[in-house]
């Protein structure tokens, strides 16, 4: 992928994550909530995953949520930010600095790779998924949660409108996110088996849009668009965006709501033991036999029991 095709400046993503690490416990609620929901999916899988990777670990929230689940015996945590990796290491994990776009692990290293709210900052998501699949053992499990395309739509619109009013032109201010309809196809392209993608929307209320923007900064989720405007957004633009946002999203109590769409990904590294769909025409039993009904050629009209059909044509 050339520099012109990269939507995100990964150096900026790292700086944002480094800055957020200093006061992370005050802003970790979204990652902690999503990590808990993602880890619960292990409860429905009757398999053990002795060695797991927490990819984009933040402060170790996902690793903590997965503890005692899925037969996990050891977890390796990694993050683009050294400060975040140190936070995860403080919880007792083996932690290292690693970029999701260039994983340093051998093929077939892990039984489970899990990631909570980190992969939406990857430039080459298909490439990252391919590397994740390679790092899994055969029949290894991939679980991930990332922000979807409907996230913060209201904030995006308010910033664009305010930018147009104050600066005379609108520039990108909030990063794009993956689309639910596309992610399943990306998993298949990366060679995963049995991919499943679903979504959930988390509604969070804030005192104001400015409080929302401060929290995004504290989460390390400020825009890192490579083509975005350089420098700080003008104060007038932020204040006007807050006014516009309040007009559309403030409740009776004056607080504003923000929507975070979370996409959940479940997929497996291929293995010969996994179920596969049958070839068309290979069924050993007819559907009519399974349903204990009579098979009729296409076009025949079914007459309900107890009712006579119409008389043959030309007869009364």
Secondary structure, DSSP 8 states (H G I E B T S, - for coil): --GGG--B-HHHHHHHHHHHHTTGGGT-HHHHHHHHHHHGGGGG-----SEEEEES-TTTHHHHHHTTSTT--EEEEEES-HHHHHHHHTTT-EEEE-BTTB----TT-EEEEEEES-GGG-S-HHHHHHHHHHHEEEEEEEEEEEEBTTTTHHHHHHHHHHHHHHHSS----S---B-HHHHHHHHHHTTEEEEEEEEEEEEEEES-HHHHHHHHHHTT-S--BTTS--S---HHHHHHHHHHHHHHHB-TTS-EEEEEEEEEEEEEE--TTS-----TT--SS-HHHHTT-----TT-----TT------TT--
